[in-house]
Amino acid sequence: MSKKIIITSLFSAFLLSACAHQVPRELEVAEKTLASAWRAGAQHTAADTYISARNQFEQGKQLVQKGDEEKGRHLLLDAILTGHEAELQACRQQLEQTENQLNSAEDYIIRLEKQRNSYFEALSSIYDDQKLSQIKKPDTEKSYNLSANYRVRSGENLFAIAARKTIYGDALLWPLIYKANRDQIKDPQQIYPGQVLSIPRDVSDQEKEEARATARESKIFQPSTEKK
C-alpha cells in the first residue's frame, strides 16, 4: 500500500469521525426553546407540559450521544414542539392574570368614585347653599373613565354590561350595545368572555328612550333583573 493511499484513508476516517460527533441542529434549537419557556415561567404555570418537554430533550440528547441519531432527532423535535406549547400556556396564564388585575383595578376605581360622591353628599348636609355653591360637584357621568370599548367578562350579558357605571348605568340601554355590535353578536343573549364590544357614546336622549322602549318590549331578559 502506497504512502499516498494511507494518508487518504486516514483523512477520510478523520472526516467521518468529525461528522459523527457533529451536534445536531435540533439539539441546539431544543435547548433554546426550553430556555425561552423557562423565562416565560412555564416551569410554574405549565409545569406538566414543561417537564414533558424536558424529558423528551434529555432522552433525545442521550440517544444522539449513543449514536442513535435518527431516534434522537425525532425526540428532540418533539421536545421543541412541546416546549413551544409550554411557553404558550405560560403566556396565556400571564395574560389572564393581567386581565384580572385590570378588572380589579377598574372595580377599585369605581368604589373610590362612589366614596367621593358619598363624601360630597355628606358635605352638602353640613354647608349651607351659599357655601356649597363654591364647591364644584363632580360630574357623576364624567367621573368614570368612559371607554369606547368593553371586554366581556365571564357570566356577563348585555343587560348587566349596560348597567355598569362605566358604561351607561342603565341596564335598559343594552339595545344600544347590541345594535353597535351586530357584526359579532347574532343573538343578544349570546355573548362570550373575551369579546371586545364597541360602546356608543354620542347617544341622544331620543335614542336612549327608543332603546329603553325596545328593551321593555323585547322581554329577552327577565323583568326581575331590570334596574329599578
C-alpha positions as CSV (number, residue, x, y, z in Angstrom):
1,M,0.0,0.0,0.0
2,S,1.5,3.4,-1.0
3,K,2.0,6.2,1.3
4,K,-0.5,8.3,-0.6
5,I,-3.3,5.8,-0.1
6,I,-2.5,5.5,3.6
7,I,-2.8,9.3,4.0
8,T,-6.0,9.5,2.1
9,S,-7.6,6.7,4.2
10,L,-6.6,8.4,7.4
11,F,-8.0,11.7,6.2
12,S,-11.3,10.1,5.3
13,A,-11.5,8.4,8.7
14,F,-11.0,11.8,10.3
15,L,-13.8,13.4,8.3
16,L,-16.2,10.5,9.2
17,S,-15.3,10.9,12.9
18,A,-15.9,14.6,12.8
19,C,-19.3,14.2,11.2
20,A,-20.2,11.6,13.7
21,H,-19.6,14.0,16.6
22,Q,-21.3,17.0,15.0
23,V,-24.0,18.3,17.3
24,P,-27.5,18.1,15.6
25,R,-29.2,21.3,14.8
26,E,-32.3,20.0,16.6
27,L,-30.4,19.8,19.9
28,E,-29.4,23.5,19.8
29,V,-33.0,24.6,18.9
30,A,-34.5,22.4,21.6
31,E,-32.1,24.0,24.2
32,K,-33.1,27.5,23.2
33,T,-36.8,26.5,23.2
34,L,-36.7,25.2,26.7
35,A,-34.7,28.3,27.9
36,S,-37.4,30.5,26.4
37,A,-40.2,28.5,28.1
38,W,-38.3,28.8,31.4
39,R,-38.1,32.6,31.1
40,A,-41.8,32.7,30.5
41,G,-42.4,30.9,33.8
42,A,-43.6,27.6,32.2
43,Q,-41.9,25.6,34.9
44,H,-44.5,27.0,37.3
45,T,-47.6,27.9,35.2
46,A,-47.3,25.0,32.7
47,A,-45.3,22.5,34.8
48,D,-46.6,19.3,33.3
49,T,-46.0,20.4,29.7
50,Y,-42.6,21.8,30.6
51,I,-41.5,18.6,32.4
52,S,-42.6,16.6,29.4
53,A,-40.6,18.7,27.0
54,R,-37.5,18.5,29.3
55,N,-37.8,14.7,29.5
56,Q,-38.0,14.5,25.7
57,F,-35.0,16.7,25.4
58,E,-32.9,14.6,27.8
59,Q,-33.9,11.3,26.1
60,G,-33.2,12.7,22.7
61,K,-29.8,14.0,23.8
62,Q,-28.8,10.7,25.2
63,L,-29.8,8.8,22.1
64,V,-27.7,11.2,19.9
65,Q,-24.7,10.8,22.2
66,K,-25.1,7.0,22.0
67,G,-25.1,7.1,18.2
68,D,-28.8,6.5,17.6
69,E,-29.1,9.9,15.8
70,E,-32.4,9.2,14.0
71,K,-34.5,8.4,17.1
72,G,-32.7,11.1,19.0
73,R,-33.6,13.8,16.4
74,H,-37.3,12.7,16.5
75,L,-37.4,13.1,20.3
76,L,-35.6,16.5,20.0
77,L,-38.2,17.7,17.5
78,D,-40.9,16.5,20.0
79,A,-39.2,18.5,22.7
80,I,-39.2,21.6,20.6
81,L,-42.9,21.4,19.9
82,T,-43.8,20.6,23.5
83,G,-41.5,23.4,24.7
84,H,-43.3,25.9,22.5
85,E,-46.6,24.6,23.8
86,A,-45.4,25.1,27.4
87,E,-44.3,28.6,26.6
88,L,-47.7,29.4,25.0
89,Q,-49.5,28.1,28.1
90,A,-47.4,30.3,30.4
91,C,-48.1,33.4,28.2
92,R,-51.8,32.7,28.2
93,Q,-51.7,32.4,32.0
94,Q,-49.9,35.7,32.3
95,L,-52.4,37.4,30.0
96,E,-55.3,36.1,32.1
97,Q,-53.6,37.3,35.3
98,T,-53.0,40.8,33.8
99,E,-56.7,41.0,32.6
100,N,-57.9,40.0,36.1
101,Q,-55.7,42.7,37.7
102,L,-57.0,45.3,35.3
103,N,-60.6,44.3,36.1
104,S,-59.9,44.5,39.8
105,A,-58.3,48.0,39.3
106,E,-61.4,49.1,37.4
107,D,-63.7,47.9,40.3
108,Y,-61.4,49.7,42.8
109,I,-61.7,53.0,40.9
110,I,-65.4,52.7,40.8
111,R,-65.6,52.2,44.5
112,L,-63.4,55.2,45.0
113,E,-65.7,57.3,42.8
114,K,-68.7,56.2,44.9
115,Q,-66.9,57.1,48.1
116,R,-66.1,60.5,46.7
117,N,-69.7,61.2,45.7
118,S,-70.8,60.0,49.1
119,Y,-68.4,62.3,50.8
120,F,-69.7,65.2,48.7
121,E,-73.3,64.3,49.7
122,A,-72.2,64.4,53.4
123,L,-70.7,67.8,52.9
124,S,-73.9,69.1,51.3
125,S,-75.8,68.4,54.5
126,I,-73.3,70.4,56.5
127,Y,-72.7,73.5,54.4
128,D,-75.5,75.9,53.5
129,D,-76.4,76.7,49.9
130,Q,-74.1,79.7,49.7
131,K,-71.0,77.8,50.8
132,L,-72.0,74.8,48.8
133,S,-72.2,76.8,45.6
134,Q,-68.5,77.5,45.9
135,I,-67.8,73.7,45.7
136,K,-68.0,72.2,42.2
137,K,-69.9,69.0,42.4
138,P,-68.2,66.2,40.3
139,D,-70.0,65.2,37.2
140,T,-71.0,61.6,38.0
141,E,-71.1,60.6,34.4
142,K,-67.7,62.1,33.6
143,S,-66.1,61.0,36.8
144,Y,-65.8,57.5,35.4
145,N,-63.3,56.5,32.8
146,L,-65.8,56.0,29.9
147,S,-64.2,53.8,27.4
148,A,-65.3,53.3,23.8
149,N,-64.8,49.5,24.2
150,Y,-65.5,46.9,26.7
151,R,-64.2,43.4,27.1
152,V,-66.8,40.9,28.2
153,R,-66.2,39.0,31.5
154,S,-67.4,35.6,32.4
155,G,-71.1,35.3,33.3
156,E,-72.0,38.8,31.9
157,N,-74.8,39.6,29.5
158,L,-75.7,42.9,27.6
159,F,-78.2,43.7,30.3
160,A,-75.5,43.6,33.1
161,I,-72.9,45.4,31.0
162,A,-75.3,48.3,30.2
163,A,-76.0,48.6,33.9
164,R,-72.3,49.2,34.7
165,K,-71.5,52.8,35.8
166,T,-68.6,52.9,33.3
167,I,-71.0,52.0,30.5
168,Y,-74.4,53.6,30.9
169,G,-75.6,53.0,34.4
170,D,-78.9,51.9,32.9
171,A,-79.5,48.2,32.1
172,L,-82.3,49.1,29.7
173,L,-79.9,50.7,27.3
174,W,-78.5,47.3,26.3
175,P,-80.0,47.6,22.8
176,L,-77.6,50.4,22.0
177,I,-74.6,47.9,22.6
178,Y,-76.4,45.2,20.6
179,K,-77.1,47.5,17.6
180,A,-73.5,48.7,17.5
181,N,-72.0,45.2,17.5
182,R,-74.3,43.4,15.1
183,D,-71.3,42.2,13.2
184,Q,-70.2,40.0,16.1
185,I,-73.5,39.5,18.0
186,K,-76.2,37.5,16.3
187,D,-78.3,36.8,19.4
188,P,-78.3,39.4,22.2
189,Q,-78.5,36.6,24.7
190,Q,-75.3,35.0,23.5
191,I,-72.0,36.9,24.1
192,Y,-68.8,35.3,25.2
193,P,-65.9,36.2,27.6
194,G,-63.1,37.9,25.8
195,Q,-65.3,39.6,23.2
196,V,-64.5,43.3,22.8
197,L,-67.7,45.3,22.3
198,S,-68.0,48.9,20.9
199,I,-69.8,51.2,23.3
200,P,-71.7,54.1,21.6
201,R,-71.1,57.3,23.5
202,D,-72.6,60.1,21.4
203,V,-76.2,59.0,22.0
204,S,-79.1,61.4,22.0
205,D,-81.9,61.4,24.6
206,Q,-84.3,60.2,21.9
207,E,-82.0,57.3,21.0
208,K,-81.9,56.3,24.7
209,E,-85.6,56.4,25.0
210,E,-86.0,54.3,21.9
211,A,-83.5,51.8,23.3
212,R,-85.4,51.6,26.6
213,A,-88.7,51.0,24.8
214,T,-87.1,48.3,22.7
215,A,-85.7,46.6,25.9
216,R,-89.1,46.6,27.6
217,E,-90.9,45.2,24.5
218,S,-88.3,42.5,23.7
219,K,-88.7,40.7,27.1
220,I,-85.4,39.0,26.4
221,F,-84.1,39.5,29.9
222,Q,-86.2,38.7,33.0
223,P,-88.1,41.6,34.3
224,S,-86.9,40.8,37.8
225,T,-83.3,41.7,36.8
226,E,-84.3,45.1,35.4
227,K,-82.8,48.1,37.2
228,K,-85.4,49.9,39.2
